[in-house]
Amino acid sequence: MLRDPYYIGYITYQGELIHGRHEPLVSDELFERVQKVINQRSGSGARQWRHHHYLKGSLWCSQCHDEDVESRMIMQLSNARGGQYVSYFCKRKQKHQCDSRFVQCEAVEDAVLDFYGTIRFPANLAT
């Protein structure tokens, strides 16, 4: 809505921006200031909706598993205290079907590394 040039007296007709007959609702200067603020707050001007992490899609909720239900963990990127934080939570939590806690990405990575440290090849494959 805040990016709509209608507010400064323009309309889009057949894919082309043309000056409309209506009175502008805001000045060009105000409209440009708003555009600058929007661009500054959104980083590159376009929001990134997909976030990639090597564990994304491969984690399952242990609490749901203990209840004989299989539910994936969802990755969430949060902005807080001047930084970005990655955490995981159970997909069933969105529907209030699981009361497990959010888990910070670093804790998940450490747990995966600890688990991989316990994996050993059978003796016949190790040689």
N, C-alpha and C positions, 0 to 999 in steps of 0.2 A: 504494500500500500504506500509506504513512504518513498518508493522509487517511481511511482506513477507520474509521468510528465503532465497528466491532466491538471494537476494542482498548479502548474505554472502556465496554463493556457494552451496546452498542446493535446492533440488526439492522434491515435494511430488509425490510419485508413489504408487498407490493402497493404499492410506491412510497412507503410511509410509514415513517418512522424511529420504531421503538418500543424500549422497554427490554427487553433479552433476559434469559434465565434464567441465562446464564453469568456467571462472575466476571470483572470487568474486568481486563485485563492491565496497563494503565497508568492512572495517575490522570488526572482531568480536567485538572488544572493542567499536567501534563507534555504531554498531548495538545495543549492550547492553545498552549503554548510552541513545540512542534514546528510547529504550523500557522502561527504568526507568522514563524518562521524561513523556512519554505518560501515564504510570501508575500513576504517581504522579498527573498529571493534571486531570485525569478522576476519582479521588477518589478511588473507589474499583477496578478500571480496567475495569468495565462494566458500561455503561451508563444506568441510570434508565429512561425509556421512559414513564412509567405510574406514575402519581402523584395522590394521593387520597386526597380528601377534602370532608367534609360532605355536602357541597353545590354544588359540581360538578354535572352537569347535571340537576339541578333543578332551574336554573336562566334563565330568559328570558329578552330580550332587551326591555326596556320601550319605547325607541324612535321608534323602528319598530312596537311595539304594537299600539302606537298612530297613525301609518300609516296603521293600519289593516293588518300588516304582523307579523307572529309569527317567532321569531328567537332566538335560544338559545345563552347563553353567554358561551364562551369557557374559561377554566382556562389556565393560562400561568405562568410558573415558569421562572424567570429571575435572572441572576447573575449580580449584579452591586454593586459598592462601597464596595466590600468585604463581601457582604451578599447575601442571596437569598430572592427574593420578589415574592409574588403571586399576580396576578391581573386577572381580567376578562375582556373580550371584546366580542363584538357581532360577531357571525359567519359570518354574511353578510359583515362585515368590510373587511374580506379577499378578497372579490370580489368587493370591493369599492362600495357597495350598501348601506352602512350605514356609517354615519360620527360621530357616537357616540364615546365617549372617553373611554380610558382604565380606569378601576375602581380598586383601590387597594382592596385587600381581606379584610383588616381590616374595611374599610368603608362599604363593602357589609355585613360583619358579624354584624356590629353595626346597619345597616338598618334593617336586618332581626330580630335582637333582639327587636328593637323598634317596628316593626310591630307585632311581637308575643305578645308584651305587650298590644296591643290594642284588641286582640281577646278575646271575652267573650262567654261563653256558654249561650244559650237561657235559660230563667228562668225555664222552665219545665225540662231541663236537669241538671241545676246547682244543684238542690236539690237531 
